[in-house]
């Protein structure tokens, strides 16, 4: 799950940067005025061709962290559910005997 979410986040951030670079700036503004603000949180990220690769790396890293947390939570809730069902079955078996 971590690799999948990391890949998707990486592709989205890279694609957003590349699309803005291909479209070019609107008259009187810079390219990617709002996307450029990600550079505050992601050091080295700029709206350039090299910045799209840096952004892809950050997207992969952050996506993998998010995917790992979701996977851990998912597995833990299933562990709790299975434990509860096994304990319930044991309790019912004791009550029948």
Short mmCIF file of the C-alpha atoms (twelve columns), coordinates in Angstrom:
data_MODEL
# 
_entry.id   MODEL 
# 
loop_
_atom_site.group_PDB 
_atom_site.id 
_atom_site.type_symbol 
_atom_site.label_atom_id 
_atom_site.label_alt_id 
_atom_site.label_comp_id 
_atom_site.label_asym_id 
_atom_site.label_seq_id 
_atom_site.Cartn_x 
_atom_site.Cartn_y 
_atom_site.Cartn_z 
_atom_site.pdbx_PDB_model_num 
ATOM 1  C CA . UNK A 1  0.000   0.000   0.000   1 
ATOM 2  C CA . UNK A 2  2.888   2.339   0.749   1 
ATOM 3  C CA . UNK A 3  4.440   1.906   -2.679  1 
ATOM 4  C CA . UNK A 4  1.096   2.383   -4.431  1 
ATOM 5  C CA . UNK A 5  0.201   5.613   -2.634  1 
ATOM 6  C CA . UNK A 6  3.765   6.856   -3.018  1 
ATOM 7  C CA . UNK A 7  3.692   6.232   -6.757  1 
ATOM 8  C CA . UNK A 8  0.347   7.959   -7.177  1 
ATOM 9  C CA . UNK A 9  1.425   10.986  -5.122  1 
ATOM 10 C CA . UNK A 10 4.689   11.149  -7.045  1 
ATOM 11 C CA . UNK A 11 2.957   11.055  -10.423 1 
ATOM 12 C CA . UNK A 12 0.353   13.649  -9.384  1 
ATOM 13 C CA . UNK A 13 2.889   16.194  -8.157  1 
ATOM 14 C CA . UNK A 14 5.158   15.658  -11.145 1 
ATOM 15 C CA . UNK A 15 2.230   15.874  -13.578 1 
ATOM 16 C CA . UNK A 16 0.882   19.050  -11.970 1 
ATOM 17 C CA . UNK A 17 4.268   20.732  -12.359 1 
ATOM 18 C CA . UNK A 18 4.805   19.546  -15.935 1 
ATOM 19 C CA . UNK A 19 1.306   20.606  -17.018 1 
ATOM 20 C CA . UNK A 20 1.882   24.090  -15.657 1 
ATOM 21 C CA . UNK A 21 5.232   24.295  -17.440 1 
ATOM 22 C CA . UNK A 22 3.706   23.208  -20.746 1 
ATOM 23 C CA . UNK A 23 0.766   25.616  -20.454 1 
ATOM 24 C CA . UNK A 24 3.085   28.510  -19.725 1 
ATOM 25 C CA . UNK A 25 2.375   31.611  -17.680 1 
ATOM 26 C CA . UNK A 26 -0.793  33.675  -17.880 1 
ATOM 27 C CA . UNK A 27 -0.094  37.223  -19.078 1 
ATOM 28 C CA . UNK A 28 1.452   39.237  -16.269 1 
ATOM 29 C CA . UNK A 29 2.046   36.362  -13.835 1 
ATOM 30 C CA . UNK A 30 4.682   33.760  -13.109 1 
ATOM 31 C CA . UNK A 31 4.325   30.073  -13.885 1 
ATOM 32 C CA . UNK A 32 2.660   28.131  -11.068 1 
ATOM 33 C CA . UNK A 33 2.040   30.921  -8.590  1 
ATOM 34 C CA . UNK A 34 0.140   28.667  -6.202  1 
ATOM 35 C CA . UNK A 35 2.100   25.469  -6.792  1 
ATOM 36 C CA . UNK A 36 5.312   27.365  -6.095  1 
ATOM 37 C CA . UNK A 37 4.148   27.773  -2.474  1 
ATOM 38 C CA . UNK A 38 4.853   24.074  -1.917  1 
ATOM 39 C CA . UNK A 39 8.515   25.095  -1.890  1 
ATOM 40 C CA . UNK A 40 7.904   26.415  1.629   1 
ATOM 41 C CA . UNK A 41 7.194   22.903  2.879   1 
ATOM 42 C CA . UNK A 42 9.300   20.956  0.389   1 
ATOM 43 C CA . UNK A 43 12.818  22.431  0.281   1 
ATOM 44 C CA . UNK A 44 14.245  22.430  -3.230  1 
ATOM 45 C CA . UNK A 45 10.870  22.224  -4.991  1 
ATOM 46 C CA . UNK A 46 10.342  24.830  -7.695  1 
ATOM 47 C CA . UNK A 47 8.071   24.997  -10.722 1 
ATOM 48 C CA . UNK A 48 10.771  23.954  -13.195 1 
ATOM 49 C CA . UNK A 49 11.619  20.755  -15.038 1 
ATOM 50 C CA . UNK A 50 14.158  19.791  -12.367 1 
ATOM 51 C CA . UNK A 51 11.652  20.831  -9.691  1 
ATOM 52 C CA . UNK A 52 9.143   18.364  -11.104 1 
ATOM 53 C CA . UNK A 53 11.627  15.550  -10.400 1 
ATOM 54 C CA . UNK A 54 12.319  16.895  -6.916  1 
ATOM 55 C CA . UNK A 55 8.555   17.080  -6.375  1 
ATOM 56 C CA . UNK A 56 8.203   13.501  -7.587  1 
ATOM 57 C CA . UNK A 57 10.723  12.425  -4.968  1 
ATOM 58 C CA . UNK A 58 8.886   14.297  -2.235  1 
ATOM 59 C CA . UNK A 59 5.575   12.895  -3.463  1 
ATOM 60 C CA . UNK A 60 6.976   9.378   -3.268  1 
ATOM 61 C CA . UNK A 61 8.334   9.938   0.240   1 
ATOM 62 C CA . UNK A 62 5.189   11.562  1.635   1 
ATOM 63 C CA . UNK A 63 2.895   9.126   -0.169  1 
ATOM 64 C CA . UNK A 64 4.802   6.167   1.229   1 
ATOM 65 C CA . UNK A 65 4.580   7.589   4.752   1 
ATOM 66 C CA . UNK A 66 0.840   8.125   4.388   1 
ATOM 67 C CA . UNK A 67 0.341   4.678   2.853   1 
ATOM 68 C CA . UNK A 68 2.304   3.038   5.661   1 
ATOM 69 C CA . UNK A 69 0.196   4.726   8.331   1 
ATOM 70 C CA . UNK A 70 -3.032  3.698   6.596   1 
ATOM 71 C CA . UNK A 71 -1.797  0.113   6.201   1 
ATOM 72 C CA . UNK A 72 -0.786  -0.098  9.858   1 
ATOM 73 C CA . UNK A 73 -4.179  1.214   10.963  1 
ATOM 74 C CA . UNK A 74 -5.968  -1.174  8.587   1 
ATOM 75 C CA . UNK A 75 -4.029  -4.185  9.828   1 
ATOM 76 C CA . UNK A 76 -4.466  -3.213  13.484  1 
ATOM 77 C CA . UNK A 77 -8.237  -2.866  13.185  1 
ATOM 78 C CA . UNK A 78 -8.421  -6.277  11.519  1 
ATOM 79 C CA . UNK A 79 -6.257  -7.744  14.259  1 
ATOM 80 C CA . UNK A 80 -8.635  -6.335  16.888  1 
ATOM 81 C CA . UNK A 81 -11.672 -7.657  15.027  1 
ATOM 82 C CA . UNK A 82 -10.252 -11.164 14.616  1 
ATOM 83 C CA . UNK A 83 -9.147  -11.229 18.262  1 
ATOM 84 C CA . UNK A 84 -12.645 -10.209 19.369  1 
ATOM 85 C CA . UNK A 85 -14.247 -12.904 17.198  1 
ATOM 86 C CA . UNK A 86 -11.903 -15.622 18.513  1 
ATOM 87 C CA . UNK A 87 -12.555 -14.576 22.108  1 
ATOM 88 C CA . UNK A 88 -16.301 -14.513 21.472  1 
ATOM 89 C CA . UNK A 89 -16.183 -17.988 19.938  1 
ATOM 90 C CA . UNK A 90 -14.198 -19.267 22.919  1 
ATOM 91 C CA . UNK A 91 -16.668 -17.696 25.317  1 
ATOM 92 C CA . UNK A 92 -19.649 -19.197 23.491  1 
ATOM 93 C CA . UNK A 93 -17.983 -22.614 23.474  1 
ATOM 94 C CA . UNK A 94 -17.496 -22.375 27.247  1 
ATOM 95 C CA . UNK A 95 -21.127 -21.370 27.730  1 
ATOM 96 C CA . UNK A 96 -22.385 -24.342 25.698  1 
ATOM 97 C CA . UNK A 97 -20.250 -26.864 27.589  1 
# 
